[in-house]
Amino acid sequence: MNPPLYPVQEFRPVARLIGRTVSNSNGGQRPTGRRHAPHRSNAPVFNAPEYLRRLLARGDGASEAELWELSPVRLDWEPGPADALAILRVLYRPEDFIFVGQRYGTQVARAADWIAQIMR
C-alpha cells in the first residue's frame, strides 16, 4: 500500500500566496514573460571517487579506512532501501512533504509516510 497522498488542491492556496509575494517583490509589476538564460558554471563537476584516488595516491598518510572513521555519517549497510531511509531521516523532518515519482502531484506524502512505506 502506498503512503497517503495529499491532493494538489491542498497546495494551490500556497501557490497563490507565493505568486502574490513574487508579484509584490518587484513593485507590483507582473513578470514580462521573458526567459533568462540559465547561469552556466564552468566549474568542473566534483568527482568524489577520483578525488579519493588522487588523495590516497598522493600519500598524505590517510587511508580509506581512516577517512571512513572520520566521517560523521556511517554507511555500514549494503546498498538498498537503507540508503533511502538514511536520506529521508537525515535531510527531512517527519512532517515535511516530499514528492517522489515521475509526475508531480500524484505522489506527495510526508517523510514519515515514505519511511513507513519503505520499512514494510
C-alpha positions as CSV (number, residue, x, y, z in Angstrom):
1,M,0.0,0.0,0.0
2,N,1.3,3.5,-0.9
3,P,1.6,6.2,1.7
4,P,-1.4,8.6,1.9
5,L,-1.2,11.1,-0.9
6,Y,-2.1,14.7,-0.5
7,P,-4.1,16.2,-3.4
8,V,-2.6,19.1,-5.3
9,Q,-5.6,21.2,-4.3
10,E,-4.2,21.5,-0.8
11,F,-1.1,23.3,-2.2
12,R,-3.0,25.7,-4.5
13,P,-3.5,28.4,-1.8
14,V,0.2,28.2,-1.0
15,A,1.0,28.6,-4.7
16,R,-1.3,31.7,-4.9
17,L,0.4,33.2,-1.8
18,I,3.9,32.6,-3.4
19,G,2.7,34.2,-6.6
20,R,1.4,37.3,-4.8
21,T,4.7,37.5,-2.8
22,V,6.7,37.4,-6.0
23,S,4.5,40.0,-7.7
24,N,4.8,42.3,-4.7
25,S,8.6,41.9,-4.6
26,N,9.0,43.6,-8.0
27,G,6.9,46.7,-7.2
28,G,3.6,45.0,-8.1
29,Q,4.7,44.6,-11.7
30,R,4.0,41.3,-13.4
31,P,6.8,39.3,-14.9
32,T,7.5,40.2,-18.5
33,G,7.4,36.6,-19.6
34,R,11.0,36.8,-21.0
35,R,13.1,33.9,-20.2
36,H,16.5,34.5,-18.7
37,A,19.4,32.4,-19.8
38,P,20.4,29.9,-17.1
39,H,23.7,30.5,-15.4
40,R,26.2,28.0,-16.7
41,S,29.1,27.4,-14.5
42,N,32.5,26.5,-15.9
43,A,33.5,24.9,-12.7
44,P,34.3,21.2,-13.1
45,V,32.0,18.7,-11.6
46,F,33.3,17.2,-8.3
47,N,34.3,13.6,-8.9
48,A,34.5,12.0,-5.4
49,P,35.9,8.6,-6.4
50,E,38.7,10.3,-8.5
51,Y,39.4,12.8,-5.7
52,L,39.8,9.9,-3.2
53,R,42.0,8.0,-5.6
54,R,44.3,11.1,-6.0
55,L,44.3,11.8,-2.3
56,L,45.4,8.3,-1.5
57,A,47.9,8.2,-4.3
58,R,49.4,11.5,-3.0
59,G,50.3,9.6,0.2
60,D,49.3,12.1,2.8
61,G,49.1,9.3,5.3
62,A,45.3,8.9,5.1
63,S,43.9,5.5,4.2
64,E,40.3,4.9,3.0
65,A,39.7,3.3,6.4
66,E,40.9,6.4,8.2
67,L,38.6,8.6,6.1
68,W,35.7,6.3,6.9
69,E,36.5,6.5,10.6
70,L,36.5,10.3,10.4
71,S,33.2,10.5,8.6
72,P,30.2,11.8,10.6
73,V,27.8,9.6,8.6
74,R,28.3,5.8,8.8
75,L,27.2,3.9,5.8
76,D,27.6,0.5,7.4
77,W,25.0,-1.4,5.4
78,E,24.7,-2.9,2.0
79,P,23.2,-0.7,-0.8
80,G,19.5,-0.8,-0.9
81,P,16.4,0.5,0.9
82,A,18.5,1.6,3.9
83,D,20.0,4.3,1.7
84,A,16.6,5.8,1.1
85,L,15.8,5.6,4.8
86,A,19.0,7.3,5.8
87,I,18.4,10.2,3.3
88,L,14.8,10.7,4.5
89,R,15.8,10.7,8.2
90,V,18.8,12.9,7.8
91,L,17.5,15.5,5.3
92,Y,13.8,15.8,6.2
93,R,11.6,16.2,9.3
94,P,8.9,13.6,9.6
95,E,6.2,16.2,8.8
96,D,7.9,17.5,5.6
97,F,6.0,16.9,2.4
98,I,8.1,15.1,-0.2
99,F,7.4,14.4,-3.9
100,V,8.7,11.0,-5.0
101,G,7.8,10.0,-8.5
102,Q,7.7,11.0,-12.1
103,R,4.6,13.3,-12.2
104,Y,4.2,16.0,-9.6
105,G,1.1,15.9,-7.5
106,T,0.5,12.2,-7.8
107,Q,3.0,11.0,-5.2
108,V,3.3,13.6,-2.5
109,A,3.4,12.4,1.1
110,R,5.0,13.2,4.4
111,A,8.6,12.0,5.1
112,A,7.2,9.8,7.9
113,D,4.8,8.1,5.5
114,W,7.5,7.4,3.0
115,I,9.7,5.9,5.8
116,A,6.8,3.7,6.9
117,Q,6.3,2.6,3.3
118,I,9.9,1.6,2.8
119,M,10.1,-0.2,6.1
120,R,7.2,-2.5,5.2
